[in-house]
Amino acid sequence: MSYGMVETDVYRRAAAYRHKILQGAMPGDLPIEQSRKFELVINMKTAKVLDLALSPTILARADELIE
């Protein structure tokens, strides 16, 4: 299982920061932002090898199931 930030959201935020800096903003004056989008990815093949029983609730919440 992996729970983490959505990479495209991170890149989009980096581009927005870059734009603000190129427009003259001081990097030290820019606020620190946390990612707003996270995703849960479950590798089903590995879960089966490890003999893990995953609840239907966890499987329903997963953004991606890797077979």
N, CA, C and O atoms as a Tripos MOL2 file, in Angstrom:
@<TRIPOS>MOLECULE
protein
  268   267    67     0     0
PROTEIN
NO_CHARGES

@<TRIPOS>ATOM
      1 N           0.8330   -1.1710    0.0000 N.3       1 MET1
      2 CA          0.0000    0.0000    0.0000 C.3       1 MET1
      3 C           0.8800    1.2370    0.0000 C.2       1 MET1
      4 O           1.9790    1.2530    0.5540 O.2       1 MET1
      5 N           0.3680    2.2480   -0.6270 N.am      2 SER2
      6 CA          1.0560    3.5280   -0.6490 C.3       2 SER2
      7 C           0.0120    4.6230   -0.5050 C.2       2 SER2
      8 O          -0.9910    4.6340   -1.2180 O.2       2 SER2
      9 N           0.2520    5.5380    0.4150 N.am      3 TYR3
     10 CA         -0.6260    6.6790    0.6000 C.3       3 TYR3
     11 C           0.2460    7.9160    0.5110 C.2       3 TYR3
     12 O           1.1230    8.1230    1.3490 O.2       3 TYR3
     13 N           0.0120    8.7380   -0.4990 N.am      4 GLY4
     14 CA          0.8660    9.9020   -0.6720 C.3       4 GLY4
     15 C           0.2370   10.9550   -1.5580 C.2       4 GLY4
     16 O          -0.9020   10.8330   -2.0060 O.2       4 GLY4
     17 N           1.0140   11.9850   -1.7920 N.am      5 MET5
     18 CA          0.5540   13.1130   -2.5870 C.3       5 MET5
     19 C           0.4150   12.7220   -4.0550 C.2       5 MET5
     20 O           1.1380   11.8590   -4.5540 O.2       5 MET5
     21 N          -0.5140   13.3650   -4.7290 N.am      6 VAL6
     22 CA         -0.6810   13.1790   -6.1610 C.3       6 VAL6
     23 C           0.4100   14.0010   -6.8410 C.2       6 VAL6
     24 O           0.4800   15.2150   -6.6530 O.2       6 VAL6
     25 N           1.2610   13.3430   -7.6320 N.am      7 GLU7
     26 CA          2.4220   14.0160   -8.2170 C.3       7 GLU7
     27 C           2.0400   15.1970   -9.1100 C.2       7 GLU7
     28 O           2.7120   16.2280   -9.0850 O.2       7 GLU7
     29 N           0.9900   15.0640   -9.8850 N.am      8 THR8
     30 CA          0.6150   16.1680  -10.7750 C.3       8 THR8
     31 C           0.2360   17.4110   -9.9790 C.2       8 THR8
     32 O           0.4780   18.5320  -10.4280 O.2       8 THR8
     33 N          -0.3550   17.2210   -8.8020 N.am      9 ASP9
     34 CA         -0.7020   18.3580   -7.9530 C.3       9 ASP9
     35 C           0.5600   19.0460   -7.4440 C.2       9 ASP9
     36 O           0.6080   20.2740   -7.3670 O.2       9 ASP9
     37 N           1.5820   18.2640   -7.0960 N.am     10 VAL10
     38 CA          2.8500   18.8210   -6.6220 C.3      10 VAL10
     39 C           3.5030   19.6560   -7.7240 C.2      10 VAL10
     40 O           3.9890   20.7570   -7.4680 O.2      10 VAL10
     41 N           3.5140   19.1270   -8.9470 N.am     11 TYR11
     42 CA          4.1160   19.8560  -10.0700 C.3      11 TYR11
     43 C           3.3460   21.1410  -10.3740 C.2      11 TYR11
     44 O           3.9440   22.1670  -10.6980 O.2      11 TYR11
     45 N           2.0370   21.0800  -10.2690 N.am     12 ARG12
     46 CA          1.2120   22.2660  -10.5270 C.3      12 ARG12
     47 C           1.5200   23.3480   -9.4990 C.2      12 ARG12
     48 O           1.6200   24.5260   -9.8450 O.2      12 ARG12
     49 N           1.6710   22.9550   -8.2430 N.am     13 ARG13
     50 CA          1.9900   23.9320   -7.1960 C.3      13 ARG13
     51 C           3.3870   24.5180   -7.3900 C.2      13 ARG13
     52 O           3.6010   25.7070   -7.1520 O.2      13 ARG13
     53 N           4.3350   23.6870   -7.8220 N.am     14 ALA14
     54 CA          5.6940   24.1710   -8.0760 C.3      14 ALA14
     55 C           5.6820   25.1960   -9.1980 C.2      14 ALA14
     56 O           6.4000   26.1940   -9.1360 O.2      14 ALA14
     57 N           4.8710   24.9580  -10.2220 N.am     15 ALA15
     58 CA          4.7650   25.9130  -11.3260 C.3      15 ALA15
     59 C           4.1780   27.2350  -10.8420 C.2      15 ALA15
     60 O           4.6190   28.3010  -11.2710 O.2      15 ALA15
     61 N           3.1990   27.1760   -9.9670 N.am     16 ALA16
     62 CA          2.5950   28.4080   -9.4330 C.3      16 ALA16
     63 C           3.6220   29.1920   -8.6110 C.2      16 ALA16
     64 O           3.6800   30.4180   -8.7070 O.2      16 ALA16
     65 N           4.4330   28.4960   -7.8030 N.am     17 TYR17
     66 CA          5.4920   29.1570   -7.0340 C.3      17 TYR17
     67 C           6.5000   29.8060   -7.9740 C.2      17 TYR17
     68 O           6.9060   30.9500   -7.7690 O.2      17 TYR17
     69 N           6.8970   29.0700   -9.0010 N.am     18 ARG18
     70 CA          7.8620   29.5990   -9.9690 C.3      18 ARG18
     71 C           7.3150   30.8680  -10.6270 C.2      18 ARG18
     72 O           8.0410   31.8450  -10.8140 O.2      18 ARG18
     73 N           6.0510   30.8400  -10.9680 N.am     19 HIS19
     74 CA          5.4340   32.0060  -11.5990 C.3      19 HIS19
     75 C           5.4720   33.2200  -10.6630 C.2      19 HIS19
     76 O           5.7950   34.3280  -11.0920 O.2      19 HIS19
     77 N           5.1430   33.0070   -9.3880 N.am     20 LYS20
     78 CA          5.1600   34.1090   -8.4200 C.3      20 LYS20
     79 C           6.5640   34.6840   -8.2650 C.2      20 LYS20
     80 O           6.7290   35.8990   -8.1650 O.2      20 LYS20
     81 N           7.5740   33.8160   -8.2450 N.am     21 ILE21
     82 CA          8.9590   34.2730   -8.0950 C.3      21 ILE21
     83 C           9.3950   35.0580   -9.3230 C.2      21 ILE21
     84 O          10.0630   36.0850   -9.2050 O.2      21 ILE21
     85 N           9.0160   34.5720  -10.5030 N.am     22 LEU22
     86 CA          9.3680   35.2880  -11.7310 C.3      22 LEU22
     87 C           8.6480   36.6290  -11.8490 C.2      22 LEU22
     88 O           9.1110   37.5270  -12.5520 O.2      22 LEU22
     89 N           7.5230   36.7620  -11.1640 N.am     23 GLN23
     90 CA          6.7940   38.0270  -11.1580 C.3      23 GLN23
     91 C           7.3440   39.0020  -10.1200 C.2      23 GLN23
     92 O           6.8580   40.1270  -10.0070 O.2      23 GLN23
     93 N           8.3720   38.5690   -9.3500 N.am     24 GLY24
     94 CA          9.0250   39.4780   -8.4160 C.3      24 GLY24
     95 C           8.8190   39.1720   -6.9460 C.2      24 GLY24
     96 O           9.3570   39.8840   -6.0970 O.2      24 GLY24
     97 N           8.0660   38.1470   -6.6180 N.am     25 ALA25
     98 CA          7.8570   37.8190   -5.2050 C.3      25 ALA25
     99 C           9.1440   37.2580   -4.6110 C.2      25 ALA25
    100 O           9.8950   36.5490   -5.2810 O.2      25 ALA25
    101 N           9.3830   37.5800   -3.3650 N.am     26 MET26
    102 CA         10.5550   37.0600   -2.6610 C.3      26 MET26
    103 C          10.2310   35.6370   -2.1890 C.2      26 MET26
    104 O           9.2030   35.4340   -1.5430 O.2      26 MET26
    105 N          11.0810   34.6490   -2.4940 N.am     27 PRO27
    106 CA         10.8080   33.2600   -2.0870 C.3      27 PRO27
    107 C          10.5680   33.1010   -0.5830 C.2      27 PRO27
    108 O           9.7510   32.2770   -0.1720 O.2      27 PRO27
    109 N          11.2620   33.8680    0.2240 N.am     28 GLY28
    110 CA         11.0850   33.7780    1.6690 C.3      28 GLY28
    111 C           9.7470   34.3000    2.1470 C.2      28 GLY28
    112 O           9.3110   33.9770    3.2520 O.2      28 GLY28
    113 N           9.0810   35.1160    1.3150 N.am     29 ASP29
    114 CA          7.7840   35.6670    1.6930 C.3      29 ASP29
    115 C           6.6170   34.7650    1.2910 C.2      29 ASP29
    116 O           5.4860   34.9850    1.7240 O.2      29 ASP29
    117 N           6.8840   33.7640    0.4730 N.am     30 LEU30
    118 CA          5.8100   32.8770    0.0100 C.3      30 LEU30
    119 C           5.4610   31.8730    1.1140 C.2      30 LEU30
    120 O           6.3490   31.3570    1.7930 O.2      30 LEU30
    121 N           4.1710   31.6020    1.2870 N.am     31 PRO31
    122 CA          3.7720   30.6550    2.3400 C.3      31 PRO31
    123 C           4.1110   29.2110    1.9530 C.2      31 PRO31
    124 O           4.1950   28.8680    0.7740 O.2      31 PRO31
    125 N           4.2980   28.3990    2.9570 N.am     32 ILE32
    126 CA          4.5000   26.9690    2.7340 C.3      32 ILE32
    127 C           3.1250   26.3400    2.6230 C.2      32 ILE32
    128 O           2.2680   26.5470    3.4820 O.2      32 ILE32
    129 N           2.9160   25.5750    1.5670 N.am     33 GLU33
    130 CA          1.6130   24.9480    1.3540 C.3      33 GLU33
    131 C           1.7360   23.4380    1.4190 C.2      33 GLU33
    132 O           2.7500   22.8660    1.0170 O.2      33 GLU33
    133 N           0.7040   22.8060    1.9240 N.am     34 GLN34
    134 CA          0.6410   21.3550    1.9410 C.3      34 GLN34
    135 C          -0.1810   20.8920    0.7480 C.2      34 GLN34
    136 O          -1.0410   21.6150    0.2460 O.2      34 GLN34
    137 N           0.0960   19.6960    0.3140 N.am     35 SER35
    138 CA         -0.6800   19.1390   -0.7850 C.3      35 SER35
    139 C          -2.1220   18.9420   -0.3420 C.2      35 SER35
    140 O          -2.3900   18.6220    0.8170 O.2      35 SER35
    141 N          -3.0300   19.1320   -1.2580 N.am     36 ARG36
    142 CA         -4.4510   18.9710   -0.9560 C.3      36 ARG36
    143 C          -4.9980   17.6430   -1.4500 C.2      36 ARG36
    144 O          -6.0610   17.1990   -1.0180 O.2      36 ARG36
    145 N          -4.2720   17.0170   -2.3500 N.am     37 LYS37
    146 CA         -4.7520   15.7720   -2.9380 C.3      37 LYS37
    147 C          -3.8160   14.6210   -2.5660 C.2      37 LYS37
    148 O          -2.6000   14.7110   -2.7340 O.2      37 LYS37
    149 N          -4.3970   13.5590   -2.0660 N.am     38 PHE38
    150 CA         -3.6510   12.3590   -1.7150 C.3      38 PHE38
    151 C          -4.3190   11.1700   -2.3910 C.2      38 PHE38
    152 O          -5.5060   11.2080   -2.7140 O.2      38 PHE38
    153 N          -3.5350   10.1080   -2.6010 N.am     39 GLU39
    154 CA         -4.1060    8.9170   -3.2090 C.3      39 GLU39
    155 C          -3.6300    7.6650   -2.4770 C.2      39 GLU39
    156 O          -2.5230    7.6140   -1.9420 O.2      39 GLU39
    157 N          -4.4970    6.6660   -2.4700 N.am     40 LEU40
    158 CA         -4.1930    5.3750   -1.8660 C.3      40 LEU40
    159 C          -4.0950    4.3520   -2.9900 C.2      40 LEU40
    160 O          -5.0400    4.1650   -3.7570 O.2      40 LEU40
    161 N          -2.9410    3.6920   -3.0820 N.am     41 VAL41
    162 CA         -2.7040    2.6770   -4.1060 C.3      41 VAL41
    163 C          -2.3960    1.3670   -3.3910 C.2      41 VAL41
    164 O          -1.5730    1.3280   -2.4760 O.2      41 VAL41
    165 N          -3.0610    0.3000   -3.8140 N.am     42 ILE42
    166 CA         -2.8670   -1.0120   -3.1970 C.3      42 ILE42
    167 C          -2.4030   -1.9980   -4.2620 C.2      42 ILE42
    168 O          -3.0120   -2.1180   -5.3250 O.2      42 ILE42
    169 N          -1.3120   -2.7020   -3.9610 N.am     43 ASN43
    170 CA         -0.8060   -3.7320   -4.8460 C.3      43 ASN43
    171 C          -1.4320   -5.0570   -4.4050 C.2      43 ASN43
    172 O          -1.0200   -5.6380   -3.4010 O.2      43 ASN43
    173 N          -2.4190   -5.5260   -5.1530 N.am     44 MET44
    174 CA         -3.1760   -6.7210   -4.7890 C.3      44 MET44
    175 C          -2.3330   -7.9880   -4.8910 C.2      44 MET44
    176 O          -2.5080   -8.9080   -4.0930 O.2      44 MET44
    177 N          -1.4270   -8.0480   -5.8570 N.am     45 LYS45
    178 CA         -0.5840   -9.2310   -6.0190 C.3      45 LYS45
    179 C           0.2870   -9.4300   -4.7820 C.2      45 LYS45
    180 O           0.4000  -10.5470   -4.2760 O.2      45 LYS45
    181 N           0.8960   -8.3650   -4.2970 N.am     46 THR46
    182 CA          1.7280   -8.4430   -3.0980 C.3      46 THR46
    183 C           0.8850   -8.7730   -1.8700 C.2      46 THR46
    184 O           1.3170   -9.5400   -1.0090 O.2      46 THR46
    185 N          -0.3030   -8.2050   -1.7850 N.am     47 ALA47
    186 CA         -1.1840   -8.4990   -0.6500 C.3      47 ALA47
    187 C          -1.5350   -9.9860   -0.6220 C.2      47 ALA47
    188 O          -1.5920  -10.5880    0.4500 O.2      47 ALA47
    189 N          -1.7690  -10.5750   -1.7800 N.am     48 LYS48
    190 CA         -2.0810  -12.0090   -1.8380 C.3      48 LYS48
    191 C          -0.8750  -12.8520   -1.4450 C.2      48 LYS48
    192 O          -1.0220  -13.8450   -0.7330 O.2      48 LYS48
    193 N           0.3250  -12.4680   -1.9040 N.am     49 VAL49
    194 CA          1.5450  -13.2050   -1.5510 C.3      49 VAL49
    195 C           1.7740  -13.1520   -0.0390 C.2      49 VAL49
    196 O           2.1910  -14.1430    0.5590 O.2      49 VAL49
    197 N           1.5070  -12.0100    0.5720 N.am     50 LEU50
    198 CA          1.6810  -11.8520    2.0130 C.3      50 LEU50
    199 C           0.4920  -12.3800    2.8110 C.2      50 LEU50
    200 O           0.4920  -12.3470    4.0410 O.2      50 LEU50
    201 N          -0.5130  -12.8650    2.1000 N.am     51 ASP51
    202 CA         -1.7250  -13.4190    2.7040 C.3      51 ASP51
    203 C          -2.4280  -12.3900    3.5980 C.2      51 ASP51
    204 O          -2.8450  -12.6980    4.7140 O.2      51 ASP51
    205 N          -2.5470  -11.1780    3.0860 N.am     52 LEU52
    206 CA         -3.2390  -10.1130    3.8120 C.3      52 LEU52
    207 C          -4.7110  -10.1000    3.4190 C.2      52 LEU52
    208 O          -5.0490  -10.1820    2.2380 O.2      52 LEU52
    209 N          -5.5620   -9.9980    4.3930 N.am     53 ALA53
    210 CA         -6.9960   -9.8790    4.1420 C.3      53 ALA53
    211 C          -7.3530   -8.3990    4.2390 C.2      53 ALA53
    212 O          -7.3060   -7.8100    5.3190 O.2      53 ALA53
    213 N          -7.7050   -7.8130    3.1210 N.am     54 LEU54
    214 CA         -8.0570   -6.3910    3.0910 C.3      54 LEU54
    215 C          -9.5680   -6.2550    3.1250 C.2      54 LEU54
    216 O         -10.2820   -6.9380    2.3910 O.2      54 LEU54
    217 N         -10.0420   -5.3810    3.9710 N.am     55 SER55
    218 CA        -11.4880   -5.1970    4.1100 C.3      55 SER55
    219 C         -12.0640   -4.5240    2.8670 C.2      55 SER55
    220 O         -11.3670   -3.7810    2.1770 O.2      55 SER55
    221 N         -13.3250   -4.7860    2.5880 N.am     56 PRO56
    222 CA        -13.9810   -4.1390    1.4470 C.3      56 PRO56
    223 C         -13.9760   -2.6080    1.5610 C.2      56 PRO56
    224 O         -13.9640   -1.9050    0.5500 O.2      56 PRO56
    225 N         -13.9850   -2.1080    2.7780 N.am     57 THR57
    226 CA        -13.9570   -0.6540    2.9820 C.3      57 THR57
    227 C         -12.6450   -0.0640    2.4810 C.2      57 THR57
    228 O         -12.6470    0.9660    1.8070 O.2      57 THR57
    229 N         -11.5230   -0.7080    2.8030 N.am     58 ILE58
    230 CA        -10.2190   -0.2350    2.3470 C.3      58 ILE58
    231 C         -10.1460   -0.3200    0.8250 C.2      58 ILE58
    232 O          -9.6680    0.6060    0.1690 O.2      58 ILE58
    233 N         -10.6170   -1.4230    0.2700 N.am     59 LEU59
    234 CA        -10.5770   -1.5870   -1.1900 C.3      59 LEU59
    235 C         -11.4550   -0.5460   -1.8780 C.2      59 LEU59
    236 O         -11.1120   -0.0710   -2.9610 O.2      59 LEU59
    237 N         -12.5660   -0.1900   -1.2730 N.am     60 ALA60
    238 CA        -13.4510    0.8170   -1.8620 C.3      60 ALA60
    239 C         -12.8330    2.2130   -1.8070 C.2      60 ALA60
    240 O         -13.0890    3.0400   -2.6830 O.2      60 ALA60
    241 N         -12.0320    2.4740   -0.7950 N.am     61 ARG61
    242 CA        -11.3930    3.7900   -0.6570 C.3      61 ARG61
    243 C         -10.1670    3.9630   -1.5320 C.2      61 ARG61
    244 O          -9.7250    5.0870   -1.7710 O.2      61 ARG61
    245 N          -9.6200    2.8680   -2.0070 N.am     62 ALA62
    246 CA         -8.3920    2.9400   -2.8150 C.3      62 ALA62
    247 C          -8.6550    3.6730   -4.1320 C.2      62 ALA62
    248 O          -9.6750    3.4670   -4.7890 O.2      62 ALA62
    249 N          -7.7110    4.5270   -4.4910 N.am     63 ASP63
    250 CA         -7.7910    5.2450   -5.7650 C.3      63 ASP63
    251 C          -7.3520    4.3550   -6.9180 C.2      63 ASP63
    252 O          -7.8130    4.5090   -8.0490 O.2      63 ASP63
    253 N          -6.4500    3.4150   -6.6130 N.am     64 GLU64
    254 CA         -5.9430    2.5130   -7.6520 C.3      64 GLU64
    255 C          -5.6250    1.1530   -7.0360 C.2      64 GLU64
    256 O          -5.0330    1.0590   -5.9600 O.2      64 GLU64
    257 N          -6.0320    0.1080   -7.7420 N.am     65 LEU65
    258 CA         -5.7090   -1.2580   -7.3320 C.3      65 LEU65
    259 C          -4.8150   -1.8370   -8.4170 C.2      65 LEU65
    260 O          -5.2100   -1.9310   -9.5780 O.2      65 LEU65
    261 N          -3.6050   -2.2230   -8.0260 N.am     66 ILE66
    262 CA         -2.6660   -2.8090   -8.9760 C.3      66 ILE66
    263 C          -2.8180   -4.3210   -8.8910 C.2      66 ILE66
    264 O          -2.6640   -4.9150   -7.8230 O.2      66 ILE66
    265 N          -3.1190   -4.9290  -10.0240 N.am     67 GLU67
    266 CA         -3.2920   -6.3840  -10.0490 C.3      67 GLU67
    267 C          -1.9610   -6.9730  -10.2930 C.2      67 GLU67
    268 O          -1.8290   -8.1950  -10.3610 O.2      67 GLU67
@<TRIPOS>BOND
     1     1     2 1
     2     2     3 1
     3     3     4 2
     4     3     5 am
     5     5     6 1
     6     6     7 1
     7     7     8 2
     8     7     9 am
     9     9    10 1
    10    10    11 1
    11    11    12 2
    12    11    13 am
    13    13    14 1
    14    14    15 1
    15    15    16 2
    16    15    17 am
    17    17    18 1
    18    18    19 1
    19    19    20 2
    20    19    21 am
    21    21    22 1
    22    22    23 1
    23    23    24 2
    24    23    25 am
    25    25    26 1
    26    26    27 1
    27    27    28 2
    28    27    29 am
    29    29    30 1
    30    30    31 1
    31    31    32 2
    32    31    33 am
    33    33    34 1
    34    34    35 1
    35    35    36 2
    36    35    37 am
    37    37    38 1
    38    38    39 1
    39    39    40 2
    40    39    41 am
    41    41    42 1
    42    42    43 1
    43    43    44 2
    44    43    45 am
    45    45    46 1
    46    46    47 1
    47    47    48 2
    48    47    49 am
    49    49    50 1
    50    50    51 1
    51    51    52 2
    52    51    53 am
    53    53    54 1
    54    54    55 1
    55    55    56 2
    56    55    57 am
    57    57    58 1
    58    58    59 1
    59    59    60 2
    60    59    61 am
    61    61    62 1
    62    62    63 1
    63    63    64 2
    64    63    65 am
    65    65    66 1
    66    66    67 1
    67    67    68 2
    68    67    69 am
    69    69    70 1
    70    70    71 1
    71    71    72 2
    72    71    73 am
    73    73    74 1
    74    74    75 1
    75    75    76 2
    76    75    77 am
    77    77    78 1
    78    78    79 1
    79    79    80 2
    80    79    81 am
    81    81    82 1
    82    82    83 1
    83    83    84 2
    84    83    85 am
    85    85    86 1
    86    86    87 1
    87    87    88 2
    88    87    89 am
    89    89    90 1
    90    90    91 1
    91    91    92 2
    92    91    93 am
    93    93    94 1
    94    94    95 1
    95    95    96 2
    96    95    97 am
    97    97    98 1
    98    98    99 1
    99    99   100 2
   100    99   101 am
   101   101   102 1
   102   102   103 1
   103   103   104 2
   104   103   105 am
   105   105   106 1
   106   106   107 1
   107   107   108 2
   108   107   109 am
   109   109   110 1
   110   110   111 1
   111   111   112 2
   112   111   113 am
   113   113   114 1
   114   114   115 1
   115   115   116 2
   116   115   117 am
   117   117   118 1
   118   118   119 1
   119   119   120 2
   120   119   121 am
   121   121   122 1
   122   122   123 1
   123   123   124 2
   124   123   125 am
   125   125   126 1
   126   126   127 1
   127   127   128 2
   128   127   129 am
   129   129   130 1
   130   130   131 1
   131   131   132 2
   132   131   133 am
   133   133   134 1
   134   134   135 1
   135   135   136 2
   136   135   137 am
   137   137   138 1
   138   138   139 1
   139   139   140 2
   140   139   141 am
   141   141   142 1
   142   142   143 1
   143   143   144 2
   144   143   145 am
   145   145   146 1
   146   146   147 1
   147   147   148 2
   148   147   149 am
   149   149   150 1
   150   150   151 1
   151   151   152 2
   152   151   153 am
   153   153   154 1
   154   154   155 1
   155   155   156 2
   156   155   157 am
   157   157   158 1
   158   158   159 1
   159   159   160 2
   160   159   161 am
   161   161   162 1
   162   162   163 1
   163   163   164 2
   164   163   165 am
   165   165   166 1
   166   166   167 1
   167   167   168 2
   168   167   169 am
   169   169   170 1
   170   170   171 1
   171   171   172 2
   172   171   173 am
   173   173   174 1
   174   174   175 1
   175   175   176 2
   176   175   177 am
   177   177   178 1
   178   178   179 1
   179   179   180 2
   180   179   181 am
   181   181   182 1
   182   182   183 1
   183   183   184 2
   184   183   185 am
   185   185   186 1
   186   186   187 1
   187   187   188 2
   188   187   189 am
   189   189   190 1
   190   190   191 1
   191   191   192 2
   192   191   193 am
   193   193   194 1
   194   194   195 1
   195   195   196 2
   196   195   197 am
   197   197   198 1
   198   198   199 1
   199   199   200 2
   200   199   201 am
   201   201   202 1
   202   202   203 1
   203   203   204 2
   204   203   205 am
   205   205   206 1
   206   206   207 1
   207   207   208 2
   208   207   209 am
   209   209   210 1
   210   210   211 1
   211   211   212 2
   212   211   213 am
   213   213   214 1
   214   214   215 1
   215   215   216 2
   216   215   217 am
   217   217   218 1
   218   218   219 1
   219   219   220 2
   220   219   221 am
   221   221   222 1
   222   222   223 1
   223   223   224 2
   224   223   225 am
   225   225   226 1
   226   226   227 1
   227   227   228 2
   228   227   229 am
   229   229   230 1
   230   230   231 1
   231   231   232 2
   232   231   233 am
   233   233   234 1
   234   234   235 1
   235   235   236 2
   236   235   237 am
   237   237   238 1
   238   238   239 1
   239   239   240 2
   240   239   241 am
   241   241   242 1
   242   242   243 1
   243   243   244 2
   244   243   245 am
   245   245   246 1
   246   246   247 1
   247   247   248 2
   248   247   249 am
   249   249   250 1
   250   250   251 1
   251   251   252 2
   252   251   253 am
   253   253   254 1
   254   254   255 1
   255   255   256 2
   256   255   257 am
   257   257   258 1
   258   258   259 1
   259   259   260 2
   260   259   261 am
   261   261   262 1
   262   262   263 1
   263   263   264 2
   264   263   265 am
   265   265   266 1
   266   266   267 1
   267   267   268 2
@<TRIPOS>SUBSTRUCTURE
     1 MET1         2 RESIDUE 1 A MET
     2 SER2         6 RESIDUE 1 A SER
     3 TYR3        10 RESIDUE 1 A TYR
     4 GLY4        14 RESIDUE 1 A GLY
     5 MET5        18 RESIDUE 1 A MET
     6 VAL6        22 RESIDUE 1 A VAL
     7 GLU7        26 RESIDUE 1 A GLU
     8 THR8        30 RESIDUE 1 A THR
     9 ASP9        34 RESIDUE 1 A ASP
    10 VAL10       38 RESIDUE 1 A VAL
    11 TYR11       42 RESIDUE 1 A TYR
    12 ARG12       46 RESIDUE 1 A ARG
    13 ARG13       50 RESIDUE 1 A ARG
    14 ALA14       54 RESIDUE 1 A ALA
    15 ALA15       58 RESIDUE 1 A ALA
    16 ALA16       62 RESIDUE 1 A ALA
    17 TYR17       66 RESIDUE 1 A TYR
    18 ARG18       70 RESIDUE 1 A ARG
    19 HIS19       74 RESIDUE 1 A HIS
    20 LYS20       78 RESIDUE 1 A LYS
    21 ILE21       82 RESIDUE 1 A ILE
    22 LEU22       86 RESIDUE 1 A LEU
    23 GLN23       90 RESIDUE 1 A GLN
    24 GLY24       94 RESIDUE 1 A GLY
    25 ALA25       98 RESIDUE 1 A ALA
    26 MET26      102 RESIDUE 1 A MET
    27 PRO27      106 RESIDUE 1 A PRO
    28 GLY28      110 RESIDUE 1 A GLY
    29 ASP29      114 RESIDUE 1 A ASP
    30 LEU30      118 RESIDUE 1 A LEU
    31 PRO31      122 RESIDUE 1 A PRO
    32 ILE32      126 RESIDUE 1 A ILE
    33 GLU33      130 RESIDUE 1 A GLU
    34 GLN34      134 RESIDUE 1 A GLN
    35 SER35      138 RESIDUE 1 A SER
    36 ARG36      142 RESIDUE 1 A ARG
    37 LYS37      146 RESIDUE 1 A LYS
    38 PHE38      150 RESIDUE 1 A PHE
    39 GLU39      154 RESIDUE 1 A GLU
    40 LEU40      158 RESIDUE 1 A LEU
    41 VAL41      162 RESIDUE 1 A VAL
    42 ILE42      166 RESIDUE 1 A ILE
    43 ASN43      170 RESIDUE 1 A ASN
    44 MET44      174 RESIDUE 1 A MET
    45 LYS45      178 RESIDUE 1 A LYS
    46 THR46      182 RESIDUE 1 A THR
    47 ALA47      186 RESIDUE 1 A ALA
    48 LYS48      190 RESIDUE 1 A LYS
    49 VAL49      194 RESIDUE 1 A VAL
    50 LEU50      198 RESIDUE 1 A LEU
    51 ASP51      202 RESIDUE 1 A ASP
    52 LEU52      206 RESIDUE 1 A LEU
    53 ALA53      210 RESIDUE 1 A ALA
    54 LEU54      214 RESIDUE 1 A LEU
    55 SER55      218 RESIDUE 1 A SER
    56 PRO56      222 RESIDUE 1 A PRO
    57 THR57      226 RESIDUE 1 A THR
    58 ILE58      230 RESIDUE 1 A ILE
    59 LEU59      234 RESIDUE 1 A LEU
    60 ALA60      238 RESIDUE 1 A ALA
    61 ARG61      242 RESIDUE 1 A ARG
    62 ALA62      246 RESIDUE 1 A ALA
    63 ASP63      250 RESIDUE 1 A ASP
    64 GLU64      254 RESIDUE 1 A GLU
    65 LEU65      258 RESIDUE 1 A LEU
    66 ILE66      262 RESIDUE 1 A ILE
    67 GLU67      266 RESIDUE 1 A GLU
